[in-house]
Each structure stands twice: as C-alpha cells, then as structure tokens.
Amino acid sequence: MLTTDASFTTFSATTTTPVRRADRDRVMGLILMAVVPALFWTAIVAAVAPLAGFTVSYTTLGLIAGGIGTFLASVCCAVTGRAN
C-alpha cells in the first residue's frame, strides 16, 4: 500500500507470512519429489542387483541415490521456477 504525504512517501508492506510459507512448501515439495523417488529406485537396485548376480556396495548405492536425487531436484526446480 502506498501512502503519500507532503513530506515523504511510505510503503507499508503487507504481511510476508504467506510468502515464507509458500517458500517452505516449495522446498518441502522439492524434497519430496527428489528424495522419495531416489530412495525408492535405490532400494529397487539394492534388491534386484543380487538377483542378477551383482554385488553393489554402499558407496555405489549412495552415488545412485545422489545422482537420481540431484537430477530430479534440478528438473523440479526448472519446472516450478517457470510456474512462478
């Protein structure tokens, strides 16, 4: 809201609580859309690899989860960033 007086002009900001909440919701959505599928597919790899005769180390599983999570987070940020 803009208030004009003879001596000065002031801007009174509206409450920023909805903006902060929207940012928190966006971050929570980003985490859910990136971390949950990354953990799911890493668990699938960990379960299926021994059946196929492969041994997968914990380091490899961590790299798989990190790669999937990073990719999904970047795609999610690109898509939601254009929506705003």
N, C-alpha and C positions, 0 to 999 in steps of 0.2 A: 504494500500500500504506500502510495506516495503522498506526503503531506508537504505543502508549500506554504512557507511563511515569508514575511517581508525580509527577514534577516537571513534565513537559511532554509535549505530543503533537507528533509529527513526521509529516510526509507525505513519503514517498520516491517521487519521480516515476519512472515507467518511462522508457525511452529515447524521445526525441522524434524520432529519425531517420525512422521510418516516416511520421510526421505531416508533416515537412518534405518528404519525398519525394512524399507524396501531393499536397501543395500544388504542388510543381514539376510533377508530372504533370498536375495540373488546369490549370495555366497553359499548359503545352505543348499540351494538348488544346484549350484555348480558342484559342490562336494558330492551331493547325492548322484548327480548324473555322471560324474567321473569316477568316483571311488567305488561305488557299489558294483557297476559292471566290471571294473578292473579286478576287483576281488573275486567276483563270480567266475570270470574267464580264467583267472589264475588257478582257482580251485578246480576247474574243469581240466586244465592242463596237468595239474598235480595228480588228478585222479586217473586220467587217461594215459599219461606217459608210461607208467609202469605196465599197463596192459599191453602197450605196443612194444615193450622191451627197452624202454629208455629210462635212465636214471636222471632226474632233474634235481640239481642242487638248490638249496635255499637262496643262494645268490641269484641264480637264474630265474627263480620264481619271483624274486624281488624286482629284477630287471623287467620281467614281463609285466608285472603289475604296474611298475613305474611308467613303462612305455605306453601301456594302454591308458592309464590314468592321465598322463600328460597329453596324449593325443585327444582324448575325449574332452579334457578341460579346455584345450585350445579351440576345438570345434564349438564347444558350448559358449565360450566367450565371444567367438566371432558371430555366432547366430544371435545370441541375446544382446550383444552390443549393437547390432543393426536394428534390433527391435525397439531400442530406446532411442 
